Amino acid sequence: MRRIPRAACVRPAHHLSLRPASRSHAVPFSSTGRCRKDDTDREQPAEADRKEWPLSERIRSRIWGVPLGQAPGREDPYDPNSPMRRQGAAEESGEKRKWLWRTGKKEGEEEEVTELERAEDVSETPEYQEAKTWDGLAWVGGEAFVEAMKPSPKYRKYGPATQLQETDDIHEALHRAVVEVLILREEGEDLVKACHAPITPELNWASSVAVQPSEDGESVTLEYHEPMARTYILELMKSNNESQSAADAEGKEGGVEDQEVGAEDQRAAAEEEQLAAENEQPTADEEHVTVEEEQVASEEEQQVTTTPGKASNAFEGYRHSNWMAVPLSDMELKFAVIKRAMQLTGIHVSDPAINDINTVGNLATAMITPPPPKKLAQHLAQSEELAELPNVRVFGRRVTPIDKEKRIGRWKIIEEELRRLDLPVTGHR
Amino acid sequence: MPVSAIRTITKNQNGVGAFILQCKRIDFHYCDWEGSSKGMRSFLRSRLADFARANPAIEINVSPRPRKQPILRGVYVNGRDKQICVRNMEPTQIIKKCELLRDASGEPLRRDTKPVKSINESVRGVWSPYHGAQFKI
């Protein structure tokens, strides 16, 4: 398509011919009205005056083909005498006249500096003091810098410190998440409240519950092999909800910092409590599950410290029935189950993977399947086809000259000799 | 029946005892990040196993070389080596280069003008002016 020039950019040909054919005044493609106006309004500097300008400015004016001080774009910001950096310096060094020329102001108008220019001028801030030595200045690098750059300890990872690795552990955590969320749904509570319950495996009452989805997948039945399991699960979530809301209320008064600290205290208290619960855990000799209730020393909040017994023949719900067929078509249920499962396992499921999850079994697969290797060497190392070939070797990193020497047993001799000669033992390791 | 010695028969091998592949090792170097190694990475994933299986006499080493172009390096029994840069090449092109390295002798490329080349001495011997027919003008 033929391009039609914009009227504002089109300049009549006679405009160029009106200009004197001087080298310093040549304007080959500067066609803006502002530049033309400046050319005509001001006197051009003489050649001697031109030499007073910095070289960068002279070159810029040559490049653009415009008079000095009218080159478009910002001036050199690294020039110490640049008015952009320090107007006072320009005045001291006799640059005031040039600055006036450049900014198009007249004598006495220099006070009308824009706020932006004032903000950039650090010399005007009263607390600014130019450093004469490097003592007391911030250093990039070093031990102090590394310490300062470390992430703040007050922010904790969502979930356990380490990811669950074993398939059985992941299945158990997933089963627990499903049971807790389904109980909350039966109670008509907010499903996400399941995430407020503690994540310790000792308080997993859900393992005594069997999840039985119907044939059509529309309804799910919970069978309790421990009659008090439902009560304890609800109490755990309720007690934590209450303490959470109490901590939130305190946090609102005391600010975000206090809220973090409150959560930390609560978490520490829960950990201490779990330790105490472990010590008082019933022995496996007892056939029936014993229930212990313990009051926490705190006056305001009461934590449920009851732990399920771990008898050798205890019912483990995640090993029974086809609970993995529970559909996750309900978005609210799906969100709550995935959030709780991620909290219990510490395994993150990506958003695209969540989109493909339709049942609990899909979620289990997504959590158990290891992520694809990021490095080609890892991929090749996992390849069974290459592993059975005796003539193929795959290295995970670059093979260095030292590796080659080590392979033929010569490196230890080289290293010994280097040490004997007091030479540095360096190289591409 | 008199005992007769075993008659020795010269084996007609036409000067060839056994075929020894001159290429003894091929190194595959790639970069995990650079786009110029894309074809090489694809080759290593999908085609390397077939090539290695078809050439069991060649030792194959695969190692990354970060921030460098992908190369093939053939090492030969004569102590020399040949390197081929395979940047931006497709896997099919890289297979051709692998076969080139496999079939090469390791000698530097020379222009061959004579059809027959031998390291054996000539059967006729070296010409001497004092032997044979004396020519007189």
HADDOCK unambig.tbl for C-alpha pairs under 7 A between the chains (distance, minus, plus):
assign (segid A and resid 375 and name CA) (segid B and resid 32 and name CA) 6.48 0.50 0.50
assign (segid A and resid 376 and name CA) (segid B and resid 32 and name CA) 6.59 0.50 0.50
assign (segid A and resid 380 and name CA) (segid B and resid 45 and name CA) 6.91 0.50 0.50
assign (segid A and resid 385 and name CA) (segid B and resid 49 and name CA) 6.63 0.50 0.50
assign (segid A and resid 386 and name CA) (segid B and resid 49 and name CA) 5.78 0.50 0.50
assign (segid A and resid 389 and name CA) (segid B and resid 53 and name CA) 6.92 0.50 0.50
assign (segid A and resid 391 and name CA) (segid B and resid 56 and name CA) 6.27 0.50 0.50
assign (segid A and resid 391 and name CA) (segid B and resid 58 and name CA) 6.81 0.50 0.50
assign (segid A and resid 391 and name CA) (segid B and resid 59 and name CA) 4.91 0.50 0.50
assign (segid A and resid 391 and name CA) (segid B and resid 60 and name CA) 5.86 0.50 0.50
assign (segid A and resid 392 and name CA) (segid B and resid 59 and name CA) 6.32 0.50 0.50
assign (segid A and resid 392 and name CA) (segid B and resid 60 and name CA) 4.74 0.50 0.50
assign (segid A and resid 392 and name CA) (segid B and resid 61 and name CA) 5.99 0.50 0.50
assign (segid A and resid 393 and name CA) (segid B and resid 60 and name CA) 6.23 0.50 0.50
assign (segid A and resid 393 and name CA) (segid B and resid 61 and name CA) 4.92 0.50 0.50
assign (segid A and resid 393 and name CA) (segid B and resid 62 and name CA) 6.18 0.50 0.50
assign (segid A and resid 394 and name CA) (segid B and resid 61 and name CA) 6.01 0.50 0.50
assign (segid A and resid 394 and name CA) (segid B and resid 62 and name CA) 4.75 0.50 0.50
assign (segid A and resid 394 and name CA) (segid B and resid 63 and name CA) 6.09 0.50 0.50
assign (segid A and resid 395 and name CA) (segid B and resid 62 and name CA) 6.05 0.50 0.50
assign (segid A and resid 395 and name CA) (segid B and resid 63 and name CA) 4.81 0.50 0.50
assign (segid A and resid 396 and name CA) (segid B and resid 63 and name CA) 6.53 0.50 0.50
assign (segid A and resid 397 and name CA) (segid B and resid 63 and name CA) 6.23 0.50 0.50
assign (segid A and resid 397 and name CA) (segid B and resid 64 and name CA) 5.69 0.50 0.50
assign (segid A and resid 398 and name CA) (segid B and resid 63 and name CA) 5.73 0.50 0.50
assign (segid A and resid 398 and name CA) (segid B and resid 64 and name CA) 5.15 0.50 0.50
assign (segid A and resid 398 and name CA) (segid B and resid 65 and name CA) 5.38 0.50 0.50
assign (segid A and resid 399 and name CA) (segid B and resid 63 and name CA) 6.60 0.50 0.50
